[in-house]
Amino acid sequence: MDLASPVQYVKGVGPQRADSLAREWVATFEDLVFLVPLRYEDRRAFSRIADLQPGLKVSVSGTIAVAGLRRARRLTLYEVRVDDGSGRLLKALWFNQPFLKDALPRGAQVVLYGTVEPDAYGSRQLMMSSPQYEKVDAEDEAPGIHTGRIVPIYEKLGPLTGKALRRILARLAETVPDDLSDPLPPDLRHRLHVVTRAEALRRVHRPAEDDDLGLLNAARSPAHRRLILEEFFLFQLGLVLQREARRERPKRAAFAVTDAAREAVKRILPFRLTTAQKRVLREIAEDMRSPHPMNRLVQGDVGSGKTMVALLSMVIALENGYQAAFMAPTEILAEQHYLTFKRLLARCPYTVGLYTSAVKGRERAAAAEALAAGRVQIAVGTHALIQPDVAFHRLGLAVVDEQHRFGVLQREDLRRKGGEVDVLVMTATPIPRTLALTAYGDLDVSVVDERPPGRTPIRTLHRPASDRRAILDEVRRALAASRQAYVVYPLVEESE
């Protein structure tokens, strides 16, 4: 099996379906065989219709003894009676699916799967409302794809229904060879007690008779654990390779922490740095001295002084004759940082410019020209900083605020504005160490874990919606005391 082969050569797909699957990002054997089922259903044994009780979710198999299409109010109903020879019939009803009269005609062998309930339409029969159905023919019965086993349930994918996917993937899983290439080294598999890639792919699509249904549906079966581990392994491997490649690349300039930079820092600082700020600044300065590009994440609560650390880092770049960029996720934050930097740098010869989508026309053109000519040394802005019309004269350090609001590619776009430059990203989102190593494995992590003296402690409360009145009363008391309040309202999508 060549996992890189085009998906059109999988039995049951073909060129026409392959074109539709390509729009769903499924182009190869590998893309298709790694589509894990949504859930699994136990269809290993059929229940006798005579033994059914309301509330049971079961599979039954029998012959359609009665079938008919009728209308009720504005609905089209297709109703059948299934006979399995146990002495009792089971009614099944589907709504607004008139095509079923051709798919499930009288005399057809059928398997139904659904919840048994009392007949809501007057009789004392039991019924299934809109059950899953399969017309049993020789093709289905021989391999036992849809019944008689633990059945994987797939989400519809392009033109392929869940049932069609089950048939295709069951056949494809059977063709997975034992010697399929495996990215996990044998010693790692042995140490972690995981199955091979080939066995995992076979069993995730064709569970064994004795597999645990609960583990399958919790994605904790041996097959699922193996595939999850592989995904993490390859993700981590990619981050390590990316990190090593970065360390081998020479950056535009290795900065020197000069006496001029130290004097500038003293002029800027309105207060003494905390021990945590000093530690993080030393880590950043060490990176900036290195001949390889810095890629560091600074994490710290709101009010811990991350922005001051970033500003002092930018001063190092400026004192070495380079520019710095500071990218914020919103225009309001960009303007806030712009005003803060202007105030703190009032006694220094540095110039600060603002670059957002709100700056337009001649003003935007003049700002872009000043940045390209080097007259602006610190560019503060939003995504506008990575637009094609924004060019730097000599960018040396890029700072990204609220890192989780930007993608990796946007961070890289900003880095490339100056060639290989140092990148510092900041976040106030608490990130556990394990997650930081996993999700930000290409970054070195620094933590500002100390507040500047005199900062008021922040109290965070969580209240249910039922306490809305008490929350409003609290806001009213704050307003009556001449204080302010604000509401953060997250928009899921862009809108007016």
C-alpha positions as CSV (number, residue, x, y, z in Angstrom):
1,M,0.0,0.0,0.0
2,D,1.4,3.4,-1.0
3,L,-0.3,5.9,1.3
4,A,0.6,8.7,-1.1
5,S,-1.4,7.2,-4.0
6,P,-4.3,9.3,-5.2
7,V,-7.6,8.5,-3.5
8,Q,-9.4,7.8,-6.8
9,Y,-7.7,4.4,-7.0
10,V,-9.4,3.3,-3.7
11,K,-12.1,0.8,-4.6
12,G,-15.4,2.5,-4.4
13,V,-14.1,6.0,-5.0
14,G,-13.1,6.6,-8.6
15,P,-12.3,9.9,-10.4
16,Q,-15.7,11.7,-9.9
17,R,-15.9,11.1,-6.2
18,A,-12.2,11.9,-5.9
19,D,-12.8,15.4,-7.3
20,S,-15.5,16.0,-4.6
21,L,-13.3,14.5,-1.9
22,A,-10.4,16.8,-2.9
23,R,-12.6,19.8,-1.8
24,E,-12.8,18.1,1.6
25,W,-9.0,17.9,1.8
26,V,-9.0,14.2,1.1
27,A,-6.6,13.5,-1.8
28,T,-4.6,10.4,-0.9
29,F,-5.0,6.9,0.5
30,E,-3.5,8.3,3.7
31,D,-6.0,11.1,4.0
32,L,-8.9,8.6,3.7
33,V,-7.6,5.8,5.9
34,F,-6.9,8.3,8.8
35,L,-10.6,9.4,8.9
36,V,-11.5,8.1,12.4
37,P,-15.1,7.1,13.0
38,L,-17.4,9.5,15.0
39,R,-18.5,6.7,17.2
40,Y,-19.2,2.9,17.3
41,E,-22.4,0.9,17.7
42,D,-22.8,-2.6,19.0
43,R,-24.6,-4.6,16.3
44,R,-23.0,-7.9,17.2
45,A,-26.3,-9.6,18.0
46,F,-29.9,-9.2,16.7
47,S,-32.8,-9.0,19.0
48,R,-36.0,-11.0,18.4
49,I,-38.9,-8.7,17.7
50,A,-41.1,-10.8,20.1
51,D,-38.7,-10.0,23.0
52,L,-38.5,-6.2,22.5
53,Q,-39.3,-3.8,25.2
54,P,-39.8,0.0,25.0
55,G,-36.6,2.0,25.6
56,L,-34.2,-0.6,24.1
57,K,-31.7,0.5,21.4
58,V,-31.3,-2.6,19.3
59,S,-30.7,-4.2,15.9
60,V,-33.4,-6.3,14.3
61,S,-33.2,-8.3,11.1
62,G,-36.2,-9.5,9.1
63,T,-38.4,-9.2,6.0
64,I,-40.6,-6.3,5.1
65,A,-44.0,-7.9,5.2
66,V,-46.1,-4.7,4.7
67,A,-45.0,-1.4,3.2
68,G,-46.9,1.8,2.2
69,L,-46.5,5.5,1.5
70,R,-49.2,7.9,2.9
71,R,-49.7,11.5,3.8
72,A,-50.6,12.9,7.2
73,R,-51.2,16.7,7.4
74,R,-48.2,18.1,5.6
75,L,-45.9,15.1,6.1
76,T,-45.2,12.2,3.8
77,L,-44.9,9.0,5.8
78,Y,-43.3,5.7,4.7
79,E,-44.4,2.9,7.0
80,V,-43.3,-0.7,7.0
81,R,-43.9,-3.8,9.2
82,V,-40.9,-6.1,9.7
83,D,-41.3,-9.8,10.3
84,D,-38.4,-11.9,11.8
85,G,-40.5,-15.1,12.3
86,S,-40.7,-14.6,16.1
87,G,-44.5,-14.2,16.0
88,R,-44.6,-10.5,16.2
89,L,-44.2,-7.6,13.8
90,L,-42.2,-4.4,14.3
91,K,-43.5,-1.1,12.8
92,A,-40.9,1.4,11.4
93,L,-41.8,4.9,10.3
94,W,-39.8,7.5,8.3
95,F,-40.9,11.1,7.7
96,N,-40.6,12.9,4.4
97,Q,-38.5,10.3,2.7
98,P,-40.7,9.0,-0.1
99,F,-37.7,7.5,-2.0
100,L,-37.7,4.7,0.6
101,K,-40.6,3.0,-1.2
102,D,-38.0,2.1,-3.9
103,A,-35.1,1.5,-1.5
104,L,-37.1,-0.7,1.0
105,P,-39.9,-2.4,-0.9
106,R,-42.1,-5.2,0.4
107,G,-40.3,-8.5,0.5
108,A,-36.8,-6.9,1.0
109,Q,-34.5,-8.3,3.7
110,V,-33.7,-5.4,6.0
111,V,-31.7,-4.6,9.2
112,L,-33.0,-1.8,11.4
113,Y,-31.2,-0.1,14.2
114,G,-32.9,2.3,16.6
115,T,-34.8,2.9,19.8
116,V,-37.9,0.8,20.5
117,E,-40.9,2.8,21.6
118,P,-44.7,2.3,22.0
119,D,-46.6,3.1,18.8
120,A,-47.5,6.8,19.1
121,Y,-50.2,6.4,16.5
122,G,-52.9,4.3,18.2
123,S,-52.0,0.6,17.9
124,R,-50.5,-1.6,20.7
125,Q,-47.6,-2.4,18.5
126,L,-44.0,-1.4,19.2
127,M,-42.3,0.8,16.6
128,M,-39.0,2.5,15.6
129,S,-39.2,6.1,14.5
130,S,-36.7,7.0,11.7
131,P,-34.4,4.1,12.5
132,Q,-31.1,3.6,10.7
133,Y,-31.7,1.0,8.0
134,E,-29.8,-1.3,5.7
135,K,-31.2,-3.4,2.9
136,V,-29.3,-6.6,3.2
137,D,-28.0,-8.1,0.0
138,A,-25.3,-10.7,-0.8
139,E,-22.6,-7.9,-1.0
140,D,-23.4,-6.7,2.5
141,E,-23.9,-10.0,4.2
142,A,-20.7,-11.7,3.1
143,P,-18.1,-9.3,4.7
144,G,-20.3,-8.3,7.6
145,I,-19.7,-4.6,7.1
146,H,-22.8,-3.1,8.4
147,T,-24.2,-5.7,10.8
148,G,-23.2,-8.5,13.1
149,R,-20.2,-6.7,14.6
150,I,-19.2,-3.5,16.3
151,V,-20.0,-1.0,13.6
152,P,-18.0,2.3,13.1
153,I,-20.2,5.3,12.4
154,Y,-18.7,8.0,10.0
155,E,-19.7,11.5,9.3
156,K,-20.8,12.2,5.8
157,L,-17.9,13.4,3.7
158,G,-18.6,15.2,0.4
159,P,-20.6,12.9,-1.8
160,L,-20.0,9.8,0.5
161,T,-22.6,9.0,3.1
162,G,-21.5,7.4,6.4
163,K,-22.7,4.0,5.1
164,A,-20.7,4.3,1.8
165,L,-17.6,5.4,3.8
166,R,-18.0,2.4,6.1
167,R,-18.0,0.0,3.1
168,I,-15.0,1.7,1.5
169,L,-12.9,2.0,4.7
170,A,-13.7,-1.6,5.8
171,R,-12.2,-2.8,2.5
172,L,-9.3,-0.4,2.6
173,A,-8.5,-1.4,6.2
174,E,-8.3,-5.0,5.1
175,T,-5.6,-4.2,2.5
176,V,-3.3,-2.5,5.1
177,P,-0.1,-4.6,5.1
178,D,1.7,-5.6,8.2
179,D,4.9,-4.0,6.9
180,L,3.3,-0.6,6.4
181,S,5.8,2.2,7.1
182,D,5.7,3.3,10.7
183,P,7.0,6.6,12.0
184,L,7.3,5.4,15.6
185,P,10.6,3.5,16.2
186,P,10.2,-0.1,17.4
187,D,11.9,0.6,20.8
188,L,9.5,3.5,21.4
189,R,6.5,1.3,20.6
190,H,7.7,-1.4,22.8
191,R,8.5,0.9,25.7
192,L,5.0,2.6,25.5
193,H,3.2,-0.7,24.8
194,V,1.4,0.5,21.7
195,V,0.4,-1.5,18.6
196,T,1.8,-1.0,15.2
197,R,0.5,1.6,12.8
198,A,-0.9,-1.1,10.5
199,E,-2.8,-2.8,13.3
200,A,-4.1,0.5,14.6
201,L,-5.5,1.5,11.2
202,R,-7.1,-2.0,10.7
203,R,-8.7,-2.0,14.2
204,V,-10.0,1.5,14.2
205,H,-12.1,0.8,11.1
206,R,-12.8,-2.9,11.8
207,P,-12.8,-3.4,15.6
208,A,-12.2,-6.9,16.9
209,E,-15.0,-9.0,18.3
210,D,-13.7,-8.6,21.8
211,D,-12.9,-4.9,21.7
212,D,-14.4,-2.8,24.5
213,L,-17.2,-0.6,23.1
214,G,-16.7,2.0,25.9
215,L,-13.0,2.4,25.1
216,L,-13.8,2.7,21.4
217,N,-16.3,5.5,22.0
218,A,-14.0,7.2,24.4
219,A,-11.2,7.1,21.8
220,R,-9.1,5.1,24.3
221,S,-8.9,1.8,22.6
222,P,-5.4,0.4,21.7
223,A,-5.9,1.6,18.1
224,H,-7.0,5.1,19.1
225,R,-4.2,5.5,21.7
226,R,-1.6,4.5,19.1
227,L,-3.0,7.0,16.5
228,I,-3.2,9.8,19.1
229,L,0.4,9.1,20.2
230,E,1.6,9.2,16.5
231,E,0.0,12.6,16.0
232,F,1.6,14.0,19.1
233,F,4.9,12.4,18.2
234,L,5.0,13.8,14.7
235,F,3.8,17.2,15.9
236,Q,6.6,17.3,18.5
237,L,9.2,16.1,16.0
238,G,8.2,18.9,13.6
239,L,8.6,21.4,16.4
240,V,12.1,20.1,17.3
241,L,13.2,20.1,13.6
242,Q,11.8,23.7,13.3
243,R,13.6,24.7,16.4
244,E,16.9,23.1,15.3
245,A,16.6,24.7,11.8
246,R,16.1,28.1,13.4
247,R,19.2,27.7,15.6
248,E,21.3,26.9,12.6
249,R,20.2,30.0,10.7
250,P,22.3,33.1,11.2
251,K,20.2,36.2,12.1
252,R,20.5,39.6,10.7
253,A,22.5,40.9,13.7
254,A,23.8,39.8,17.1
255,F,23.1,42.7,19.4
256,A,25.4,44.1,22.0
257,V,24.0,45.3,25.4
258,T,25.9,48.6,25.5
259,D,26.4,51.3,28.2
260,A,24.2,53.5,26.1
261,A,21.4,51.0,26.2
262,R,21.8,50.7,30.0
263,E,21.6,54.5,30.4
264,A,18.5,54.6,28.1
265,V,16.9,52.0,30.3
266,K,17.5,54.1,33.4
267,R,16.0,57.1,31.8
268,I,12.9,55.2,30.8
269,L,12.2,53.3,34.0
270,P,9.6,55.1,36.2
271,F,10.1,52.4,38.9
272,R,12.5,49.6,39.9
273,L,12.1,46.3,38.0
274,T,10.9,43.3,40.0
275,T,13.2,40.3,40.4
276,A,11.0,38.4,37.8
277,Q,11.3,41.2,35.3
278,K,15.1,41.3,35.7
279,R,15.4,37.6,35.2
280,V,13.2,37.6,32.0
281,L,15.1,40.6,30.7
282,R,18.4,38.8,31.2
283,E,17.1,35.8,29.3
284,I,15.9,38.0,26.4
285,A,19.2,39.9,26.3
286,E,21.2,36.7,26.2
287,D,19.0,35.6,23.2
288,M,19.6,38.9,21.5
289,R,23.4,38.6,21.9
290,S,23.2,35.2,20.2
291,P,24.0,34.9,16.5
292,H,20.8,32.8,16.0
293,P,17.3,34.2,15.9
294,M,15.4,34.5,19.2
295,N,12.0,32.9,19.5
296,R,10.8,33.5,23.0
297,L,7.4,33.4,24.7
298,V,6.9,35.7,27.7
299,Q,4.0,34.7,29.9
300,G,2.6,36.7,32.8
301,D,-0.6,37.9,34.4
302,V,-2.1,41.3,33.5
303,G,-0.2,43.9,35.5
304,S,3.0,41.8,35.9
305,G,5.0,44.2,33.7
306,K,5.4,42.2,30.5
307,T,5.0,45.4,28.3
308,M,7.9,47.1,30.2
309,V,10.1,44.1,29.6
310,A,9.2,44.2,25.9
311,L,9.9,48.0,25.7
312,L,13.4,47.6,27.3
313,S,14.1,44.7,24.9
314,M,13.2,47.1,22.0
315,V,15.6,49.7,23.4
316,I,18.5,47.2,23.0
317,A,17.6,46.8,19.3
318,L,17.3,50.6,18.9
319,E,20.7,51.3,20.6
320,N,22.2,48.9,18.1
321,G,20.9,50.9,15.2
322,Y,17.9,48.7,14.4
323,Q,14.1,49.2,14.4
324,A,11.5,47.3,16.4
325,A,7.9,46.3,15.7
326,F,5.2,45.8,18.2
327,M,2.1,44.0,16.9
328,A,-1.2,44.0,18.9
329,P,-4.4,42.1,18.1
330,T,-6.8,45.1,18.1
331,E,-6.6,48.8,17.2
332,I,-7.6,49.8,20.7
333,L,-4.7,47.8,22.2
334,A,-2.3,49.1,19.5
335,E,-3.3,52.8,20.3
336,Q,-2.9,52.1,24.0
337,H,0.6,50.7,23.6
338,Y,1.5,53.5,21.2
339,L,0.5,56.2,23.8
340,T,2.3,54.3,26.6
341,F,5.5,54.0,24.6
342,K,5.4,57.7,23.6
343,R,5.0,58.7,27.3
344,L,7.8,56.4,28.6
345,L,10.2,57.5,25.8
346,A,9.6,61.2,26.1
347,R,13.1,61.7,27.5
348,C,14.7,59.6,24.8
349,P,15.5,60.4,21.1
350,Y,13.4,57.5,19.8
351,T,10.4,58.0,17.5
352,V,7.2,55.9,17.7
353,G,4.7,55.4,14.8
354,L,1.2,53.9,14.8
355,Y,0.2,51.5,12.0
356,T,-3.5,50.3,11.9
357,S,-6.2,50.0,9.3
358,A,-7.7,53.2,10.6
359,V,-4.7,55.1,9.3
360,K,-5.6,55.7,5.7
361,G,-4.8,57.8,2.6
362,R,-1.9,60.3,2.7
363,E,-1.4,59.8,6.4
364,R,-0.8,56.1,5.9
365,A,1.5,56.7,2.9
366,A,3.5,59.2,5.0
367,A,3.8,56.8,7.9
368,A,4.9,54.0,5.6
369,E,7.5,56.2,4.0
370,A,8.9,57.3,7.4
371,L,9.2,53.7,8.5
372,A,10.9,52.6,5.3
373,A,13.3,55.5,5.6
374,G,14.2,54.6,9.2
375,R,12.8,57.8,10.7
376,V,10.4,55.7,12.8
377,Q,12.2,53.4,15.1
378,I,9.4,51.7,16.9
379,A,6.4,50.7,14.8
380,V,3.3,49.9,16.9
381,G,0.3,48.4,15.0
382,T,-2.1,45.6,14.2
383,H,-2.1,43.2,11.3
384,A,-1.4,46.3,9.2
385,L,2.3,45.8,10.0
386,I,2.4,42.6,7.9
387,Q,0.7,44.1,4.9
388,P,2.8,44.3,1.7
389,D,2.9,48.1,1.6
390,V,4.6,48.3,5.0
391,A,8.4,48.0,4.8
392,F,11.1,48.5,7.4
393,H,14.4,50.2,6.9
394,R,16.3,47.9,9.3
395,L,14.0,45.7,11.5
396,G,15.9,43.9,14.3
397,L,13.2,42.9,16.8
398,A,9.5,41.9,16.4
399,V,7.2,41.7,19.4
400,V,3.8,40.1,19.2
401,D,1.3,40.8,22.0
402,E,-1.4,38.3,23.0
403,Q,0.3,35.6,20.9
404,H,-2.8,33.3,20.9
405,R,-4.7,35.8,18.8
406,F,-2.2,35.4,15.9
407,G,-1.2,32.4,13.9
408,V,2.3,31.0,13.5
409,L,2.3,32.2,9.8
410,Q,1.4,35.8,10.8
411,R,4.3,35.7,13.3
412,E,6.6,34.5,10.5
413,D,5.3,37.2,8.1
414,L,6.4,39.8,10.7
415,R,9.8,38.1,11.2
416,R,10.4,38.1,7.4
417,K,9.9,41.8,7.2
418,G,13.5,42.2,8.4
419,G,15.0,38.9,7.2
420,E,15.9,36.7,10.2
421,V,15.1,38.9,13.2
422,D,14.5,38.2,16.9
423,V,10.9,37.5,17.8
424,L,9.4,38.0,21.3
425,V,5.8,36.9,21.8
426,M,3.7,37.7,24.9
427,T,0.6,36.3,26.5
428,A,-1.4,36.9,29.7
429,T,-3.1,33.6,29.2
430,P,-1.9,31.2,31.9
431,I,-0.3,28.2,30.1
432,P,0.6,25.1,32.2
433,R,4.2,24.1,31.6
434,T,3.2,20.8,29.9
435,L,1.0,22.7,27.4
436,A,3.7,25.3,26.8
437,L,6.2,22.6,25.9
438,T,3.6,20.9,23.7
439,A,1.9,23.8,21.8
440,Y,4.8,26.2,21.9
441,G,7.6,23.7,21.5
442,D,9.3,26.0,19.0
443,L,9.6,28.8,21.6
444,D,11.7,29.3,24.6
445,V,9.4,30.2,27.5
446,S,10.0,32.9,30.2
447,V,7.5,33.6,33.0
448,V,7.0,36.9,34.8
449,D,5.6,35.5,38.0
450,E,5.9,38.5,40.3
451,R,3.8,41.7,40.5
452,P,5.4,45.2,40.8
453,P,4.9,46.6,44.3
454,G,1.8,48.6,45.0
455,R,-0.4,46.9,42.4
456,T,-3.9,46.2,43.6
457,P,-4.6,42.4,43.7
458,I,-7.0,41.3,41.0
459,R,-10.0,39.3,42.1
460,T,-11.7,37.1,39.5
461,L,-15.2,35.7,40.2
462,H,-17.3,33.3,38.2
463,R,-21.1,33.6,38.5
464,P,-23.8,31.6,36.7
465,A,-26.3,33.4,34.5
466,S,-28.9,33.0,37.2
467,D,-27.0,35.6,39.3
468,R,-27.4,38.2,36.6
469,R,-29.4,40.5,38.9
470,A,-26.8,40.4,41.6
471,I,-24.1,41.2,39.1
472,L,-26.0,44.2,37.9
473,D,-26.5,45.4,41.5
474,E,-22.7,45.2,41.9
475,V,-22.2,47.3,38.8
476,R,-24.7,49.9,40.0
477,R,-22.8,50.1,43.4
478,A,-19.6,50.7,41.5
479,L,-21.1,53.4,39.3
480,A,-22.7,55.1,42.4
481,A,-19.2,55.2,43.9
482,S,-18.0,57.1,40.7
483,R,-16.1,54.1,39.5
484,Q,-16.3,52.5,36.0
485,A,-17.3,49.2,34.6
486,Y,-16.9,47.5,31.2
487,V,-18.4,44.5,29.5
488,V,-16.4,42.2,27.2
489,Y,-18.7,40.8,24.5
490,P,-17.0,38.2,22.3
491,L,-18.1,38.2,18.7
492,V,-17.8,34.7,17.1
493,E,-17.8,36.1,13.6
494,E,-17.1,39.5,12.0
495,S,-20.2,41.6,11.7
496,E,-21.3,45.2,11.6
